[in-house]
């Protein structure tokens, strides 16, 4: 994991810092940079109290003219910290101090448990060509892609099974009408690396092997009726 910087550091990594020394607004090397001290507040830095860390001259580099780099150890508490540099500008001048600051924050993480994604209730009634309910038939729905992204969450080929009741309604395992499915119009399918194309994510619905339908799930509920189509046979 990369170290933090003066403008972007965290409580689980060291912080890479630097300061620039100049004379008459021109970067120049100081005669000597003796040390850097890390403090928890501006008052502490000014008074030399509650010292957190001292970075010795041997751990301070000079990568370019007037620029000095050093690394503060991990600071596990969120807050603003102050780095106080002790430098001797020239051989005949006394040591002077320069104080900067940097903010250390805590990382934030996101995620969700399976089933917590935005689901939509899809109502479906299924009848045969005689308008009789397809009682007891199973309804299978499955995404057309193996995996897709919902925000930062990965959905892996959701597959659900429902049943048709005596009234022709597609019901859940507890008997409640409707199918709870993840909305697909906000899902983004994985991009295929070989072609760069995006897949459209939708559900494939299969009613007991009798007929199939493809559909996308929008953000609001859907009401639909399906009827089995009459079978066509070829004349001899």
C-alpha positions in Angstrom: 0.0 0.0 0.0 1.5 3.4 -1.0 2.5 5.9 1.6 0.3 9.0 2.1 1.2 12.5 1.1 0.8 15.9 2.7 -2.6 16.4 1.1 -3.8 12.8 1.2 -2.7 10.5 4.0 -4.4 7.8 6.2 -4.1 6.3 9.6 -2.7 3.0 8.3 0.3 4.2 6.3 3.4 6.4 6.8 3.3 9.9 5.3 5.8 11.1 2.7 6.5 14.8 3.3 8.7 17.5 1.8 9.5 21.2 2.2 11.2 23.7 0.0 13.9 26.1 1.2 14.4 29.3 -0.6 16.4 32.5 -0.5 15.0 35.7 -2.1 12.2 33.5 -3.6 14.7 31.2 -5.3 15.1 27.6 -4.3 18.5 26.9 -2.8 20.0 24.3 -0.6 20.3 25.2 3.1 23.7 24.8 4.7 22.3 22.2 7.0 18.9 20.5 7.7 19.3 19.1 11.2 16.0 17.3 11.9 12.2 17.3 11.6 9.9 17.0 14.5 6.2 15.8 14.3 3.7 17.4 16.7 -0.1 16.9 17.3 -0.9 20.6 17.3 0.4 24.0 16.3 0.7 25.0 20.0 2.8 21.9 20.7 5.0 22.6 17.7 5.6 26.2 18.9 6.3 25.1 22.5 8.1 21.9 21.8 5.7 19.8 23.8 4.1 16.4 23.2 6.6 15.5 20.6 5.5 12.5 18.6 8.5 11.7 16.4 12.0 13.1 15.6 13.3 12.5 12.0 17.1 12.8 12.0 19.2 14.4 9.3 20.2 10.9 8.1 16.6 10.2 7.2 16.1 13.5 5.3 17.0 13.5 1.6 17.7 16.3 -0.8 16.4 15.1 -4.2 16.6 18.5 -5.9 17.9 22.0 -5.2 16.1 23.4 -2.2 13.8 20.4 -1.8 14.0 18.1 1.3 12.0 14.9 1.7 11.3 12.8 4.8 8.7 10.3 6.0 6.6 10.4 9.1 5.8 7.1 10.8 2.2 5.8 10.9 -0.1 8.2 12.8 -3.1 6.0 13.9 -5.3 8.9 15.1 -7.2 11.1 12.7 -6.2 14.7 12.9 -4.0 17.6 11.7 -0.3 17.1 12.4 2.6 19.6 12.3 6.1 18.9 10.9 8.7 21.3 12.3 11.9 21.6 10.3 15.2 22.7 11.9 17.5 24.2 9.2 20.7 26.3 9.3 20.5 28.6 6.2 24.2 29.4 6.0 27.3 28.5 8.0 27.3 31.8 9.9 23.5 32.0 10.7 21.7 30.4 13.6 19.3 27.5 13.2 15.8 28.5 12.1 12.5 26.5 12.2 9.8 26.2 9.6 6.4 24.5 10.5 4.0 22.9 8.1 0.9 20.8 8.6 -0.8 17.7 7.1 -4.0 15.9 7.7 -4.4 12.2 8.4 -7.8 10.7 7.8 -9.3 7.2 8.3 -10.1 5.1 5.3 -13.8 4.5 4.4 -15.0 1.3 3.0 -18.3 0.4 1.2 -20.2 -2.8 0.4 -23.4 -4.5 0.9 -24.8 -7.9 1.8 -26.4 -10.2 -0.8 -30.0 -9.2 -1.4 -29.5 -5.6 -0.2 -29.4 -4.2 -3.7 -32.4 -2.2 -5.0 -35.0 -4.8 -5.8 -38.2 -4.4 -7.7 -41.4 -6.4 -7.2 -42.5 -7.9 -10.5 -46.1 -9.1 -10.7 -46.8 -11.9 -13.2 -50.0 -13.9 -13.9 -49.7 -17.0 -16.1 -52.6 -18.8 -17.9 -52.8 -21.4 -20.6 -54.6 -20.9 -23.9 -57.9 -21.9 -22.2 -57.4 -19.1 -19.6 -56.7 -21.6 -16.9 -54.0 -21.0 -14.3 -50.8 -22.8 -14.8 -51.1 -24.0 -11.2 -48.0 -25.6 -9.7 -45.7 -24.8 -12.6 -42.3 -23.4 -11.7 -41.0 -20.1 -13.0 -37.3 -19.7 -13.4 -35.6 -16.3 -13.9 -31.9 -15.8 -14.4 -29.7 -13.0 -15.5 -28.3 -13.3 -19.0 -24.8 -12.5 -17.8 -22.5 -14.3 -15.3 -21.8 -11.1 -13.4 -22.6 -7.4 -13.5 -21.8 -4.4 -11.4 -24.4 -2.6 -9.2 -22.5 0.5 -8.1 -19.4 -0.9 -6.5 -21.1 -4.3 -5.8 -20.7 -7.3 -8.0 -23.8 -9.3 -8.8 -23.1 -12.8 -9.9 -25.8 -14.3 -12.2 -28.8 -14.0 -10.0 -31.1 -17.0 -10.4 -34.5 -17.3 -8.7 -37.3 -19.9 -8.7 -41.0 -19.1 -8.2 -44.3 -21.0 -8.3 -47.7 -20.3 -10.0 -50.6 -20.5 -7.6 -54.2 -21.5 -8.2 -55.1 -18.0 -9.3 -52.4 -17.9 -11.9 -50.2 -15.6 -9.9 -46.4 -16.1 -9.7 -45.6 -16.3 -6.0 -42.6 -16.4 -3.7 -41.8 -19.3 -1.5 -43.8 -17.8 1.3 -46.9 -17.5 -0.9 -46.7 -13.7 -1.4 -47.4 -12.6 -5.0 -44.7 -11.1 -7.1 -41.0 -11.7 -7.9 -38.4 -9.6 -6.1 -35.6 -9.1 -8.6 -32.6 -6.7 -8.8 -33.3 -3.8 -11.1 -31.3 -4.3 -14.3 -31.5 -1.0 -16.0 -28.9 0.4 -13.6 -26.6 -2.7 -13.7 -23.5 -2.5 -15.8 -22.2 -5.7 -17.3 -18.6 -6.6 -17.3 -16.7 -5.3 -20.4 -15.3 -8.0 -22.5 -11.6 -7.4 -22.8 -11.4 -8.9 -26.3 -14.0 -6.7 -27.9 -14.5 -3.8 -25.5 -18.3 -4.2 -25.8 -20.7 -3.9 -22.9 -23.5 -6.5 -22.4 -27.0 -5.4 -21.7 -28.2 -7.0 -18.5 -31.6 -8.5 -18.5 -33.5 -11.5 -17.1 -34.4 -14.7 -18.9 -37.7 -16.0 -17.8 -38.7 -19.7 -18.3 -42.2 -21.0 -17.3 -41.8 -24.8 -16.8 -40.1 -25.1 -20.1 -43.3 -24.1 -21.9 -42.3 -20.6 -23.0 -39.6 -18.1 -22.4 -39.3 -14.3 -22.3 -36.4 -11.8 -21.9 -37.0 -8.6 -20.0 -35.3 -5.8 -18.1 -36.3 -4.8 -14.6 -37.0 -1.1 -14.3 -37.1 0.9 -11.0 -40.8 0.6 -10.5 -43.1 -2.4 -10.2 -44.4 -4.2 -13.3 -47.7 -5.9 -13.9 -48.0 -8.4 -16.7 -50.1 -11.3 -18.0 -48.7 -14.2 -20.0 -50.6 -16.8 -22.0 -49.2 -20.0 -23.5 -49.3 -19.8 -27.3 -51.0 -22.6 -29.2 -48.6 -25.1 -30.7 -48.4 -25.2 -34.5 -47.8 -28.6 -36.1 -46.8 -29.2 -39.7 -49.4 -30.8 -42.0 -48.5 -34.0 -43.6 
